[in-house]
Protein backbone atom coordinates (compact mmCIF):
# COMPACT_ATOMS: atom_id res chain seq x y z
CA UNK A 1 0.00 0.00 0.00
CA UNK A 2 1.27 3.46 -0.91
CA UNK A 3 1.57 6.02 1.89
CA UNK A 4 -0.87 8.92 1.60
CA UNK A 5 0.38 12.23 0.25
CA UNK A 6 1.01 14.72 3.05
CA UNK A 7 -0.71 18.07 2.40
CA UNK A 8 -0.48 21.18 4.59
CA UNK A 9 -3.11 23.86 4.16
CA UNK A 10 -3.74 27.26 5.76
CA UNK A 11 -7.08 28.74 6.79
CA UNK A 12 -6.28 32.46 6.90
CA UNK A 13 -8.79 34.51 8.88
CA UNK A 14 -8.93 38.33 9.01
CA UNK A 15 -11.74 40.56 10.27
CA UNK A 16 -14.04 37.54 10.48
CA UNK A 17 -13.43 36.60 6.83
CA UNK A 18 -11.74 33.47 5.46
CA UNK A 19 -9.34 33.50 2.49
CA UNK A 20 -9.89 30.91 -0.23
CA UNK A 21 -8.12 30.31 -3.50
CA UNK A 22 -9.92 29.20 -6.64
CA UNK A 23 -8.07 26.26 -8.18
CA UNK A 24 -7.10 26.94 -11.78
CA UNK A 25 -9.19 24.99 -14.34
CA UNK A 26 -5.97 23.51 -15.78
CA UNK A 27 -5.03 21.81 -12.48
CA UNK A 28 -5.11 18.01 -12.45
CA UNK A 29 -6.97 17.62 -9.15
CA UNK A 30 -9.98 19.47 -7.76
CA UNK A 31 -10.17 21.80 -10.74
CA UNK A 32 -12.48 24.80 -10.71
CA UNK A 33 -13.05 24.52 -6.95
CA UNK A 34 -12.35 26.77 -3.99
CA UNK A 35 -9.86 25.64 -1.38
CA UNK A 36 -7.36 26.78 1.17
CA UNK A 37 -3.82 27.73 0.22
CA UNK A 38 -1.25 25.01 0.75
CA UNK A 39 0.45 22.07 -0.83
CA UNK A 40 2.67 19.04 -0.48
CA UNK A 41 4.84 18.50 2.56
CA UNK A 42 8.33 18.02 1.14
CA UNK A 43 10.64 15.19 2.32
CA UNK A 44 12.26 16.14 5.62
CA UNK A 45 9.74 18.92 6.21
CA UNK A 46 7.17 19.06 9.01
CA UNK A 47 3.59 20.09 8.17
CA UNK A 48 3.85 23.45 9.98
CA UNK A 49 7.04 24.20 8.03
CA UNK A 50 5.31 23.26 4.78
CA UNK A 51 2.33 25.51 5.43
CA UNK A 52 4.66 28.43 6.19
CA UNK A 53 6.61 27.80 2.98
CA UNK A 54 3.44 27.43 0.90
CA UNK A 55 1.94 30.68 2.25
CA UNK A 56 5.14 32.51 1.37
CA UNK A 57 5.32 30.95 -2.12
CA UNK A 58 1.63 31.24 -3.02
CA UNK A 59 0.56 34.38 -1.12
CA UNK A 60 3.78 36.26 -0.36
CA UNK A 61 3.05 36.35 3.38
CA UNK A 62 5.05 35.21 6.41
CA UNK A 63 2.59 33.48 8.73
CA UNK A 64 2.93 33.47 12.52
CA UNK A 65 1.82 30.80 14.99
CA UNK A 66 -0.14 28.43 12.72
CA UNK A 67 -2.56 26.51 14.94
CA UNK A 68 -3.28 22.89 13.93
CA UNK A 69 -6.95 22.20 13.23
CA UNK A 70 -8.74 19.01 12.16
CA UNK A 71 -9.07 18.71 8.39
CA UNK A 72 -11.24 15.84 7.19
CA UNK A 73 -10.93 14.65 3.60
CA UNK A 74 -12.66 11.73 1.95
CA UNK A 75 -9.70 11.00 -0.35
CA UNK A 76 -7.72 8.12 1.22
CA UNK A 77 -4.64 9.07 -0.81
CA UNK A 78 -4.32 12.34 1.12
CA UNK A 79 -3.22 13.05 4.69
CA UNK A 80 -4.37 16.63 5.23
CA UNK A 81 -2.83 18.89 7.88
CA UNK A 82 -4.90 22.02 8.44
CA UNK A 83 -3.70 25.15 10.20
CA UNK A 84 -5.65 28.16 11.38
CA UNK A 85 -3.70 31.37 10.72
CA UNK A 86 -4.80 34.68 12.21
CA UNK A 87 -1.48 36.55 12.11
CA UNK A 88 0.91 37.16 9.22
CA UNK A 89 3.21 39.79 7.75
CA UNK A 90 2.39 41.14 4.30
CA UNK A 91 -0.76 41.38 2.22
CA UNK A 92 -1.91 38.14 0.55
CA UNK A 93 -1.62 38.24 -3.24
CA UNK A 94 -1.87 35.49 -5.85
CA UNK A 95 1.80 34.61 -6.43
CA UNK A 96 0.83 31.28 -8.04
CA UNK A 97 -1.49 32.11 -10.97
CA UNK A 98 -0.71 28.71 -12.52
CA UNK A 99 -2.28 27.10 -9.42
CA UNK A 100 -5.04 29.59 -8.55
CA UNK A 101 -6.92 31.95 -10.83
CA UNK A 102 -8.52 33.92 -7.98
CA UNK A 103 -8.25 34.73 -4.28
CA UNK A 104 -11.24 35.93 -2.33
CA UNK A 105 -12.25 36.66 1.27
CA UNK A 106 -15.54 35.03 2.28
CA UNK A 107 -17.83 35.23 5.27
CA UNK A 108 -17.78 31.83 7.02
CA UNK A 109 -21.54 31.43 6.45
CA UNK A 110 -21.01 31.71 2.68
CA UNK A 111 -18.55 28.80 2.42
CA UNK A 112 -21.28 26.14 2.28
CA UNK A 113 -22.56 27.72 -0.97
CA UNK A 114 -19.20 27.35 -2.74
CA UNK A 115 -17.94 24.46 -4.85
CA UNK A 116 -15.19 23.38 -2.43
CA UNK A 117 -12.26 21.07 -3.05
CA UNK A 118 -12.93 19.29 0.24
CA UNK A 119 -16.47 20.08 1.47
CA UNK A 120 -16.20 17.31 4.05
CA UNK A 121 -13.74 19.50 6.01
CA UNK A 122 -16.13 22.45 6.23
CA UNK A 123 -17.64 21.74 9.68
CA UNK A 124 -14.25 21.38 11.41
CA UNK A 125 -12.91 24.47 9.63
CA UNK A 126 -15.96 26.54 10.61
CA UNK A 127 -15.63 25.39 14.24
CA UNK A 128 -12.00 26.52 14.31
CA UNK A 129 -12.85 29.84 12.65
CA UNK A 130 -15.68 30.50 15.13
CA UNK A 131 -13.38 29.71 18.07
CA UNK A 132 -10.76 32.11 16.72
CA UNK A 133 -13.16 34.96 16.07
CA UNK A 134 -15.25 34.78 19.28
PyMOL commands that set and color helices and strands:
alter all, ss='L'
color gray80, all
select helices_A, chain A and resi 47-59+108-113+119-133
alter helices_A, ss='H'
color red, helices_A
select strands_A, chain A and resi 5-14+17-23+34-35+37-40+62-64+67-69+78-85+87-89+100-107
alter strands_A, ss='S'
color yellow, strands_A
deselect
rebuild
show_as cartoon
